[in-house]
Amino acid sequence: MSDTILVTGASGHLGGLIVRHLLDSQHVDPSRIIAASRNTDKLADLAMRGVGVRKADFDDAAGLEKAFAGVGTVLIVSTDALDGAGTRLRQHKTAVSAAQKAGVKRIAYTSLPNAETSKVSFAPDHLGTEQAIKATGLPHLIFRNNWYQENLFMSLPQALKTGQWYTSAGDGRTAFIARDDIAAAIAAALANPPATSTTYTLSGPEAVDNKTIAGLVSQITGKPLQVIDLNDEQLAGGMKAAGLPESIIPTLVSFDTAARVGDLSTMSDDAGRLSGHKLRTVREFLEASKGALAG
Ligand SMILES: NC(=O)c1ccc[n+]([C@@H]2O[C@H](COP(=O)([O-])OP(=O)(O)OC[C@H]3O[C@@H](n4cnc5c(N)ncnc54)[C@H](OP(=O)(O)O)[C@@H]3O)[C@@H](O)[C@H]2O)c1
């Protein structure tokens, strides 16, 4: 059985970190690793380290089958096509089908927690992809990744400017995890796969609500930050008034809805157990990001 590991989206943040953890944390021989991207020029640094490089675009079924030929495990990193028109699920299904046709031995995928029921607007893309993978009958690894701590950069810098953080998440908690901790865990599972198909939930070391985060931010930056509780409609209205593109507003609001109802608070020790590392806390993330947050 081929024991090569191919990582798609290797020019992206998560895909690149996973390849680096395969090399540097798991000490997988570079000859066993293939980094794949739509643009292989962006993989020059990995090629220099002896990693194989292939072109892989989920919009090109025939090209994908070639890219996956002779591979042991394919990690399908979910794409960023959030157009609300079904593009992402179509892309993922194309990748799953190409992996099966190419004869890979195992499929791995980056999903989200509670994919069956999550209020996150694009949860059905992830559930549909998980189902397509299971339908192949191939051994598989599903990584249900919670929100990156880095996502807090989407809201906190602007909130700090005004001193007010508008949210409809209420007291809902999110088990934020460092993107690098996710990458380390995934690399460990790919390098030492379990004997049976497994679904992991990769959460951070704690689940925190927005008021707790705001308190930490104030303490660390010395700037006041008040949480303003809104309902979903008020939050959507505020986003529209602030000039956000209307097409993205339901998705952004769904993140707060999901946090409020507990979809993102699921705790698991899978990430730390896989990587063998202590996971970064939200406080540690905020302390390390103090300069960037305060602007
Ligand atoms: N858990 C979270 O908080 C969170 C946050 C943001 C995103 N995500 C999801 O996790 C994924 C990885 O996160 P990230 O931080 O690495 O995001 P990122 O840096 O924005 O990367 C986007 C990824 O999508 C890939 N991609 C886009 N179109 C593709 C296509 N047609 N065919 C194949 N790959 C395609 C890109 O691959 P190439 O450019 O190399 O082809 C790249 O790896 C994202 O794409 C998204 O699905 C999760």
The ligand as a MOL file (V3000), in Angstrom:
LIG
                    3D

  0  0  0     0  0            999 V3000
M  V30 BEGIN CTAB
M  V30 COUNTS 48 52 0 0 0
M  V30 BEGIN ATOM
M  V30 1 N -12.1910 26.6020 11.3530 0
M  V30 2 C -12.0920 27.8760 11.0010 0
M  V30 3 O -12.1180 28.7920 11.8200 0
M  V30 4 C -11.9140 28.2390 9.5620 0
M  V30 5 C -11.6560 29.5750 9.2260 0
M  V30 6 C -11.4640 29.8880 7.8870 0
M  V30 7 C -11.5560 28.8960 6.9230 0
M  V30 8 N -11.8070 27.6130 7.2930 0 CHG=1
M  V30 9 C -11.8940 26.5080 6.3060 0
M  V30 10 O -10.6750 25.8030 6.3600 0
M  V30 11 C -10.0000 25.8860 5.0860 0
M  V30 12 C -8.5280 26.0910 5.3220 0
M  V30 13 O -8.3630 27.2560 6.0740 0
M  V30 14 P -7.1760 28.2680 5.7720 0
M  V30 15 O -7.0130 29.0710 6.9840 0
M  V30 16 O -6.0110 27.5190 5.2200 0 CHG=-1
M  V30 17 O -7.8180 29.1510 4.6150 0
M  V30 18 P -7.0680 29.8940 3.4030 0
M  V30 19 O -5.6480 30.2110 3.7570 0
M  V30 20 O -7.9600 31.0140 2.9930 0
M  V30 21 O -7.0480 28.8210 2.2710 0
M  V30 22 C -8.1110 28.6090 1.3850 0
M  V30 23 C -7.8820 27.2220 0.8270 0
M  V30 24 O -8.8720 26.8680 -0.1290 0
M  V30 25 C -8.2030 26.1500 -1.1720 0
M  V30 26 N -8.9960 26.2130 -2.3910 0
M  V30 27 C -9.7670 27.2450 -2.8300 0
M  V30 28 N -10.3210 26.9320 -4.0290 0
M  V30 29 C -9.8900 25.6750 -4.3500 0
M  V30 30 C -10.0980 24.8220 -5.4590 0
M  V30 31 N -10.8690 25.1910 -6.5070 0
M  V30 32 N -9.4830 23.6190 -5.4640 0
M  V30 33 C -8.6960 23.2250 -4.4260 0
M  V30 34 N -8.4630 23.9890 -3.3270 0
M  V30 35 C -9.0430 25.2150 -3.3120 0
M  V30 36 C -6.8780 26.8890 -1.3170 0
M  V30 37 O -5.9330 26.0560 -1.9660 0
M  V30 38 P -4.8410 26.5500 -3.0660 0
M  V30 39 O -4.9530 28.0470 -3.1680 0
M  V30 40 O -3.5070 26.0990 -2.5430 0
M  V30 41 O -5.2430 25.8270 -4.3020 0
M  V30 42 C -6.5360 27.1160 0.1550 0
M  V30 43 O -5.9340 26.0030 0.7550 0
M  V30 44 C -10.6610 27.0650 4.3700 0
M  V30 45 O -10.5670 26.9150 2.9630 0
M  V30 46 C -12.0790 26.9650 4.8760 0
M  V30 47 O -12.8050 25.9490 4.1940 0
M  V30 48 C -11.9720 27.2600 8.5850 0
M  V30 END ATOM
M  V30 BEGIN BOND
M  V30 1 1 1 2
M  V30 2 2 2 3
M  V30 3 1 2 4
M  V30 4 1 4 5
M  V30 5 2 4 48
M  V30 6 2 5 6
M  V30 7 1 6 7
M  V30 8 2 7 8
M  V30 9 1 8 9
M  V30 10 1 8 48
M  V30 11 1 9 10
M  V30 12 1 9 46
M  V30 13 1 10 11
M  V30 14 1 11 12
M  V30 15 1 11 44
M  V30 16 1 12 13
M  V30 17 1 13 14
M  V30 18 2 14 15
M  V30 19 1 14 16
M  V30 20 1 14 17
M  V30 21 1 17 18
M  V30 22 2 18 19
M  V30 23 1 18 20
M  V30 24 1 18 21
M  V30 25 1 21 22
M  V30 26 1 22 23
M  V30 27 1 23 24
M  V30 28 1 23 42
M  V30 29 1 24 25
M  V30 30 1 25 26
M  V30 31 1 25 36
M  V30 32 1 26 27
M  V30 33 1 26 35
M  V30 34 2 27 28
M  V30 35 1 28 29
M  V30 36 1 29 30
M  V30 37 2 29 35
M  V30 38 1 30 31
M  V30 39 2 30 32
M  V30 40 1 32 33
M  V30 41 2 33 34
M  V30 42 1 34 35
M  V30 43 1 36 37
M  V30 44 1 36 42
M  V30 45 1 37 38
M  V30 46 2 38 39
M  V30 47 1 38 40
M  V30 48 1 38 41
M  V30 49 1 42 43
M  V30 50 1 44 45
M  V30 51 1 44 46
M  V30 52 1 46 47
M  V30 END BOND
M  V30 END CTAB
M  END
